[in-house]
Amino acid sequence: MRMWIDQSQCQNSGLCEEEAPELFAIGDGFLAFVRQDGEVLDQPGGEGSQAEVPEHQVALAEQCAKACPALCIHLVD
């Protein structure tokens, strides 16, 4: 599974990083970005920066996507 964040919809709540700092990071402008292997994927951002979700963290990624108030976390099979 892969995931990405639509920064144009992000409401800067920070919930994703709070719940799963190993999967998400808050960057410039308090926008959320995904992480892969500890690296923040913020170039170019959005759908162009998809991170592979480790199998053991898929449930956590799904939980964060559902909890996001902006619903801007997208999961792709």
PyRosetta script that sets phi, psi and omega in degrees:
from pyrosetta import init, pose_from_sequence

init()
pose = pose_from_sequence("MRMWIDQSQCQNSGLCEEEAPELFAIGDGFLAFVRQDGEVLDQPGGEGSQAEVPEHQVALAEQCAKACPALCIHLVD")
pose.set_psi(1, 143.2)
pose.set_omega(1, 176.5)
pose.set_phi(2, -119.1)
pose.set_psi(2, 158.2)
pose.set_omega(2, 177.6)
pose.set_phi(3, -142.0)
pose.set_psi(3, 155.8)
pose.set_omega(3, 175.9)
pose.set_phi(4, -151.7)
pose.set_psi(4, 164.4)
pose.set_omega(4, -179.2)
pose.set_phi(5, -121.2)
pose.set_psi(5, 134.1)
pose.set_omega(5, 174.2)
pose.set_phi(6, -87.5)
pose.set_psi(6, 95.2)
pose.set_omega(6, -176.6)
pose.set_phi(7, -62.2)
pose.set_psi(7, -23.9)
pose.set_omega(7, 178.8)
pose.set_phi(8, -67.9)
pose.set_psi(8, -17.5)
pose.set_omega(8, 179.2)
pose.set_phi(9, -105.5)
pose.set_psi(9, -10.5)
pose.set_omega(9, -176.5)
pose.set_phi(10, -60.6)
pose.set_psi(10, 134.1)
pose.set_omega(10, -179.8)
pose.set_phi(11, -103.8)
pose.set_psi(11, 11.0)
pose.set_omega(11, 174.0)
pose.set_phi(12, 63.2)
pose.set_psi(12, 31.4)
pose.set_omega(12, -179.2)
pose.set_phi(13, -74.5)
pose.set_psi(13, -30.1)
pose.set_omega(13, -179.4)
pose.set_phi(14, 77.8)
pose.set_psi(14, 3.3)
pose.set_omega(14, -178.0)
pose.set_phi(15, -61.2)
pose.set_psi(15, -37.8)
pose.set_omega(15, -177.0)
pose.set_phi(16, -63.0)
pose.set_psi(16, -47.5)
pose.set_omega(16, 179.6)
pose.set_phi(17, -67.4)
pose.set_psi(17, -35.3)
pose.set_omega(17, 178.4)
pose.set_phi(18, -62.9)
pose.set_psi(18, -41.9)
pose.set_omega(18, -178.0)
pose.set_phi(19, -81.3)
pose.set_psi(19, -32.3)
pose.set_omega(19, -174.8)
pose.set_phi(20, -147.1)
pose.set_psi(20, 71.8)
pose.set_omega(20, -178.8)
pose.set_phi(21, -62.9)
pose.set_psi(21, -18.1)
pose.set_omega(21, 177.3)
pose.set_phi(22, -77.0)
pose.set_psi(22, -16.0)
pose.set_omega(22, -179.3)
pose.set_phi(23, -109.8)
pose.set_psi(23, -24.0)
pose.set_omega(23, -173.0)
pose.set_phi(24, -134.5)
pose.set_psi(24, 154.7)
pose.set_omega(24, 175.7)
pose.set_phi(25, -142.9)
pose.set_psi(25, 149.3)
pose.set_omega(25, 174.4)
pose.set_phi(26, -98.0)
pose.set_psi(26, 124.7)
pose.set_omega(26, -176.6)
pose.set_phi(27, -108.7)
pose.set_psi(27, -157.4)
pose.set_omega(27, 179.3)
pose.set_phi(28, -55.5)
pose.set_psi(28, 141.5)
pose.set_omega(28, 179.7)
pose.set_phi(29, 71.6)
pose.set_psi(29, 13.2)
pose.set_omega(29, 179.7)
pose.set_phi(30, 61.4)
pose.set_psi(30, 26.8)
pose.set_omega(30, 176.9)
pose.set_phi(31, -89.5)
pose.set_psi(31, 147.3)
pose.set_omega(31, -179.3)
pose.set_phi(32, -85.9)
pose.set_psi(32, 145.6)
pose.set_omega(32, 175.6)
pose.set_phi(33, -136.3)
pose.set_psi(33, 158.1)
pose.set_omega(33, 177.0)
pose.set_phi(34, -87.0)
pose.set_psi(34, 157.9)
pose.set_omega(34, 175.4)
pose.set_phi(35, -116.3)
pose.set_psi(35, 148.4)
pose.set_omega(35, 171.3)
pose.set_phi(36, -138.7)
pose.set_psi(36, 122.7)
pose.set_omega(36, -178.3)
pose.set_phi(37, 52.1)
pose.set_psi(37, 39.2)
pose.set_omega(37, 177.9)
pose.set_phi(38, 83.7)
pose.set_psi(38, -10.1)
pose.set_omega(38, -179.0)
pose.set_phi(39, -93.6)
pose.set_psi(39, 132.7)
pose.set_omega(39, 177.0)
pose.set_phi(40, -80.0)
pose.set_psi(40, 124.0)
pose.set_omega(40, -180.0)
pose.set_phi(41, -93.9)
pose.set_psi(41, 89.1)
pose.set_omega(41, -176.8)
pose.set_phi(42, -119.2)
pose.set_psi(42, 10.8)
pose.set_omega(42, 178.1)
pose.set_phi(43, -127.5)
pose.set_psi(43, 113.7)
pose.set_omega(43, 2.2)
pose.set_phi(44, -86.6)
pose.set_psi(44, 0.7)
pose.set_omega(44, -177.6)
pose.set_phi(45, 87.6)
pose.set_psi(45, 171.3)
pose.set_omega(45, 178.1)
pose.set_phi(46, 64.8)
pose.set_psi(46, -148.9)
pose.set_omega(46, -175.2)
pose.set_phi(47, -63.0)
pose.set_psi(47, -24.4)
pose.set_omega(47, 178.1)
pose.set_phi(48, -71.3)
pose.set_psi(48, -13.5)
pose.set_omega(48, 179.3)
pose.set_phi(49, -116.1)
pose.set_psi(49, 75.8)
pose.set_omega(49, 178.4)
pose.set_phi(50, -93.5)
pose.set_psi(50, 135.8)
pose.set_omega(50, 178.5)
pose.set_phi(51, -107.1)
pose.set_psi(51, 141.5)
pose.set_omega(51, 173.3)
pose.set_phi(52, -77.3)
pose.set_psi(52, 127.4)
pose.set_omega(52, 179.3)
pose.set_phi(53, -91.5)
pose.set_psi(53, 122.1)
pose.set_omega(53, 176.6)
pose.set_phi(54, -58.6)
pose.set_psi(54, 142.2)
pose.set_omega(54, -176.2)
pose.set_phi(55, -50.7)
pose.set_psi(55, -40.7)
pose.set_omega(55, -177.0)
pose.set_phi(56, -74.1)
pose.set_psi(56, -4.6)
pose.set_omega(56, 179.9)
pose.set_phi(57, -117.3)
pose.set_psi(57, 8.4)
pose.set_omega(57, -179.4)
pose.set_phi(58, -61.7)
pose.set_psi(58, -44.8)
pose.set_omega(58, -179.3)
pose.set_phi(59, -62.1)
pose.set_psi(59, -38.4)
pose.set_omega(59, 178.4)
pose.set_phi(60, -66.2)
pose.set_psi(60, -42.7)
pose.set_omega(60, 177.8)
pose.set_phi(61, -61.8)
pose.set_psi(61, -42.7)
pose.set_omega(61, 178.8)
pose.set_phi(62, -63.4)
pose.set_psi(62, -41.8)
pose.set_omega(62, 178.8)
pose.set_phi(63, -62.3)
pose.set_psi(63, -44.2)
pose.set_omega(63, 179.6)
pose.set_phi(64, -65.4)
pose.set_psi(64, -39.9)
pose.set_omega(64, 178.9)
pose.set_phi(65, -62.0)
pose.set_psi(65, -40.8)
pose.set_omega(65, 179.5)
pose.set_phi(66, -70.2)
pose.set_psi(66, -33.1)
pose.set_omega(66, -176.9)
pose.set_phi(67, -82.7)
pose.set_psi(67, -15.6)
pose.set_omega(67, -177.4)
pose.set_phi(68, -62.0)
pose.set_psi(68, 122.6)
pose.set_omega(68, -178.6)
pose.set_phi(69, -65.6)
pose.set_psi(69, -24.7)
pose.set_omega(69, 180.0)
pose.set_phi(70, -94.0)
pose.set_psi(70, -8.4)
pose.set_omega(70, -176.2)
pose.set_phi(71, 52.1)
pose.set_psi(71, 42.0)
pose.set_omega(71, -177.0)
pose.set_phi(72, -101.0)
pose.set_psi(72, 1.6)
pose.set_omega(72, 176.3)
pose.set_phi(73, -92.1)
pose.set_psi(73, 121.7)
pose.set_omega(73, -176.6)
pose.set_phi(74, -113.7)
pose.set_psi(74, 132.5)
pose.set_omega(74, 177.6)
pose.set_phi(75, -108.9)
pose.set_psi(75, 135.9)
pose.set_omega(75, -176.6)
pose.set_phi(76, -127.1)
pose.set_psi(76, 127.1)
pose.set_omega(76, 178.3)
pose.set_phi(77, -75.5)
pose.dump_pdb("model.pdb")
